[in-house]
Amino acid sequence: MNTNFLNTTFMNTVFSLSLKAAAREPFLLFWSITMPIGGTIGLGLLINQPGYSVQITTGMMAMGILFYAFTTTVFSVLAQRKRGVYKLLRVTPMPLWQYILSVSSAWILISLLCGMLVLSVGAIVFGFSLSPLAVVMIGIVCILGACGYVFFSFFISGLCKSESQASITTNLITLPLLLCSSAFYALDGAPRWIQILSYFNPFQWFISGLRSGCSIDASGWLASVGVLLVILIVSLFLAVKSLGFNKI
């Protein structure tokens, strides 16, 4: 039987199994669906100010994608590393990059669906509408952001030896990203040093891309997409190094 056909079949199987495994993941249900939706509705109703509904919806979208595409996948990749999955793949006909592509695609798709679910709930509850073009622009930003987070999770998982180390490391990374961003509040009244840090915060560029997509701000959207592409390339490079593709 053709090797390419076998590899394609295996990739599809890995993709399908990864989707099913993720659907049973309790972290996904709480951190990327329940909490973002609850936060969107709760804060949106509590802070009833013009424009805040879109701000909190996009902020919660970005947070949910960050928590799944980065935090949750760090633990998933770490578990696979500890089971020796990547080492075993090196002695099989299946190239390691194809396996990584399959599982990453599943995780990115789930991140996109979670983000769009939060967006849909926010639009229904607060009554704002988005054009098809805006949805496409938002979807592109979601995919780029999720790709960068997933690839970065491979690198971070390689630095951790246990689940406790992974928990501490992901918290040390995600909390500053969230707090130094405009996910939940405007930074206009924040200290100057916080505002400066936000310009170097990759998570802030992710949020800005989502909001530029909502308003169809082409220049702001293109700037965010450009930064997210750079982040994706850097994350991919780090992932490649951490998995040792050069040794295959």
C-alpha positions as CSV (number, residue, x, y, z in Angstrom):
1,M,0.0,0.0,0.0
2,N,1.2,3.5,-0.9
3,T,3.1,5.1,2.0
4,N,1.6,8.6,1.3
5,F,-1.9,7.1,1.5
6,L,-1.1,5.4,4.9
7,N,0.4,8.7,6.2
8,T,-2.7,10.6,5.1
9,T,-5.0,8.1,6.7
10,F,-2.9,8.2,9.9
11,M,-3.0,12.0,9.9
12,N,-6.8,12.0,9.6
13,T,-7.1,9.5,12.4
14,V,-4.9,11.5,14.7
15,F,-6.8,14.7,13.8
16,S,-10.1,13.0,14.6
17,L,-8.9,11.4,17.8
18,S,-7.4,14.7,19.0
19,L,-10.8,16.4,18.4
20,K,-12.6,13.7,20.4
21,A,-10.1,13.9,23.2
22,A,-10.3,17.6,23.4
23,A,-14.1,17.5,23.6
24,R,-13.8,15.5,26.8
25,E,-11.2,17.9,28.3
26,P,-12.7,19.6,31.4
27,F,-10.3,22.5,31.1
28,L,-11.8,23.2,27.7
29,L,-15.3,23.4,29.0
30,F,-14.5,25.7,31.9
31,W,-11.6,27.9,30.9
32,S,-12.4,28.4,27.1
33,I,-16.2,28.2,27.1
34,T,-18.0,28.6,30.4
35,M,-15.8,31.2,31.9
36,P,-15.4,33.4,28.8
37,I,-19.2,33.3,28.1
38,G,-20.0,34.0,31.8
39,G,-17.5,36.8,32.0
40,T,-18.8,38.3,28.8
41,I,-22.4,38.4,29.9
42,G,-21.7,39.3,33.5
43,L,-19.2,42.2,32.9
44,G,-21.1,43.4,29.9
45,L,-24.3,43.8,31.9
46,L,-22.6,45.1,34.9
47,I,-20.6,47.8,33.0
48,N,-23.3,49.1,30.8
49,Q,-21.3,51.6,28.8
50,P,-21.3,52.3,25.0
51,G,-18.9,50.1,23.2
52,Y,-18.0,48.0,26.2
53,S,-20.0,45.0,25.1
54,V,-17.8,44.6,22.0
55,Q,-14.7,45.2,24.1
56,I,-15.5,42.6,26.7
57,T,-16.7,40.1,24.1
58,T,-13.4,40.3,22.1
59,G,-11.4,40.3,25.4
60,M,-13.1,37.1,26.6
61,M,-12.7,35.6,23.2
62,A,-8.9,36.2,23.3
63,M,-8.7,34.9,26.8
64,G,-10.5,31.7,26.0
65,I,-8.3,31.0,23.0
66,L,-5.2,31.8,25.1
67,F,-6.2,29.4,27.8
68,Y,-6.9,26.6,25.4
69,A,-4.4,27.0,22.6
70,F,-1.6,27.7,25.1
71,T,-2.3,26.6,28.7
72,T,-4.3,23.5,28.0
73,T,-2.1,22.3,25.1
74,V,1.0,22.7,27.3
75,F,-0.3,20.0,29.5
76,S,-1.4,17.9,26.5
77,V,2.0,18.1,24.9
78,L,3.8,17.4,28.2
79,A,1.7,14.3,28.7
80,Q,2.6,13.1,25.2
81,R,6.3,13.8,25.9
82,K,6.2,11.9,29.2
83,R,4.6,8.9,27.4
84,G,7.4,9.0,24.8
85,V,5.0,9.6,21.9
86,Y,7.5,11.8,20.0
87,K,10.4,9.4,20.5
88,L,8.3,6.5,19.3
89,L,7.3,8.4,16.1
90,R,10.9,8.7,15.2
91,V,11.1,5.0,14.5
92,T,7.9,4.8,12.5
93,P,7.3,5.6,8.8
94,M,5.1,8.5,9.9
95,P,7.1,11.7,9.8
96,L,7.0,13.6,13.1
97,W,6.0,16.8,11.4
98,Q,2.8,15.2,10.1
99,Y,1.8,14.1,13.5
100,I,2.4,17.6,14.9
101,L,0.4,19.1,12.0
102,S,-2.5,16.8,12.8
103,V,-2.8,17.4,16.5
104,S,-2.0,21.1,16.1
105,S,-4.8,21.5,13.4
106,A,-7.3,19.9,15.8
107,W,-6.3,22.2,18.7
108,I,-6.4,25.3,16.4
109,L,-9.8,24.3,15.1
110,I,-11.2,23.9,18.6
111,S,-9.7,27.3,19.6
112,L,-11.4,28.9,16.6
113,L,-14.8,27.3,17.4
114,C,-14.5,28.4,21.1
115,G,-13.7,32.0,20.1
116,M,-16.6,32.1,17.6
117,L,-19.0,30.6,20.2
118,V,-18.1,33.4,22.6
119,L,-18.5,36.0,19.9
120,S,-21.9,34.6,18.9
121,V,-23.2,34.7,22.5
122,G,-21.9,38.3,22.9
123,A,-23.6,39.4,19.7
124,I,-26.9,37.8,20.7
125,V,-27.0,39.0,24.3
126,F,-25.9,42.6,23.5
127,G,-27.5,42.9,20.1
128,F,-24.5,44.0,18.0
129,S,-24.1,42.7,14.5
130,L,-21.1,41.9,12.4
131,S,-20.8,41.8,8.6
132,P,-19.5,38.7,6.9
133,L,-16.3,40.5,6.1
134,A,-15.8,41.3,9.8
135,V,-16.4,37.7,10.7
136,V,-13.8,36.6,8.2
137,M,-11.3,39.1,9.5
138,I,-11.9,38.0,13.1
139,G,-11.5,34.4,12.1
140,I,-8.2,35.0,10.4
141,V,-6.9,36.7,13.6
142,C,-8.2,33.8,15.7
143,I,-6.4,31.2,13.6
144,L,-3.1,33.2,13.6
145,G,-3.2,33.7,17.3
146,A,-4.1,30.1,18.0
147,C,-1.3,28.9,15.8
148,G,1.2,31.0,17.6
149,Y,0.0,29.8,21.0
150,V,-0.1,26.1,20.1
151,F,3.4,26.2,18.7
152,F,4.7,28.1,21.7
153,S,3.1,25.4,23.9
154,F,5.4,22.8,22.4
155,F,8.4,24.9,23.4
156,I,7.2,25.6,27.0
157,S,6.3,22.0,27.5
158,G,9.9,21.1,26.7
159,L,11.0,23.2,29.6
160,C,8.8,21.5,32.1
161,K,9.4,18.2,33.8
162,S,6.1,17.9,35.7
163,E,2.5,19.1,35.7
164,S,3.3,21.4,38.7
165,Q,6.1,23.1,36.8
166,A,3.8,23.5,33.8
167,S,1.1,25.0,35.9
168,I,3.5,27.5,37.5
169,T,5.2,28.4,34.1
170,T,1.9,28.9,32.3
171,N,0.5,31.1,35.1
172,L,3.7,33.2,35.0
173,I,3.3,33.7,31.3
174,T,-0.5,34.2,31.0
175,L,-1.2,36.5,33.9
176,P,1.2,39.3,32.8
177,L,-0.2,39.0,29.3
178,L,-3.8,39.4,30.6
179,L,-3.1,42.1,33.1
180,C,-1.0,44.3,30.7
181,S,-3.7,44.3,28.1
182,S,-7.0,45.9,27.4
183,A,-8.9,42.6,27.5
184,F,-11.2,43.7,30.4
185,Y,-10.5,47.4,30.8
186,A,-9.2,50.4,28.8
187,L,-5.6,51.3,29.4
188,D,-6.1,55.0,28.9
189,G,-6.0,55.7,32.7
190,A,-3.3,53.0,33.4
191,P,0.2,54.0,34.5
192,R,2.5,55.0,31.6
193,W,4.7,52.0,32.1
194,I,1.7,49.7,31.7
195,Q,0.8,51.4,28.5
196,I,4.3,51.0,27.2
197,L,4.4,47.3,28.1
198,S,1.1,46.8,26.2
199,Y,2.9,47.8,22.9
200,F,5.2,44.8,23.4
201,N,2.5,42.5,24.7
202,P,1.7,39.9,22.0
203,F,-1.7,39.2,23.6
204,Q,-2.6,42.9,23.2
205,W,-1.9,42.7,19.4
206,F,-4.2,39.6,19.3
207,I,-7.0,41.6,21.0
208,S,-6.4,44.6,18.8
209,G,-6.7,42.4,15.7
210,L,-10.0,41.1,16.9
211,R,-11.4,44.6,17.6
212,S,-10.0,45.9,14.3
213,G,-11.9,43.0,12.6
214,C,-15.1,43.9,14.4
215,S,-14.9,47.5,13.2
216,I,-13.4,46.6,9.8
217,D,-10.4,48.8,10.5
218,A,-8.1,47.7,7.7
219,S,-5.0,49.5,8.7
220,G,-5.2,48.3,12.4
221,W,-6.1,44.8,11.3
222,L,-3.2,44.5,8.9
223,A,-0.8,45.8,11.6
224,S,-2.0,43.2,14.1
225,V,-1.9,40.4,11.5
226,G,1.7,41.4,10.6
227,V,2.7,41.2,14.3
228,L,0.9,37.9,14.8
229,L,2.6,36.4,11.8
230,V,6.0,37.3,13.2
231,I,5.0,35.8,16.5
232,L,3.8,32.7,14.8
233,I,7.1,32.3,12.9
234,V,9.1,32.7,16.1
235,S,6.9,30.2,18.0
236,L,7.3,27.7,15.1
237,F,11.0,28.1,15.2
238,L,11.1,27.5,19.0
239,A,8.8,24.5,18.6
240,V,11.0,23.0,15.9
241,K,14.0,23.4,18.2
242,S,12.3,21.9,21.2
243,L,11.2,18.9,19.2
244,G,14.5,18.4,17.6
245,F,13.3,18.1,14.0
246,N,16.9,18.6,12.9
247,K,17.6,15.2,14.4
248,I,15.1,13.3,12.4
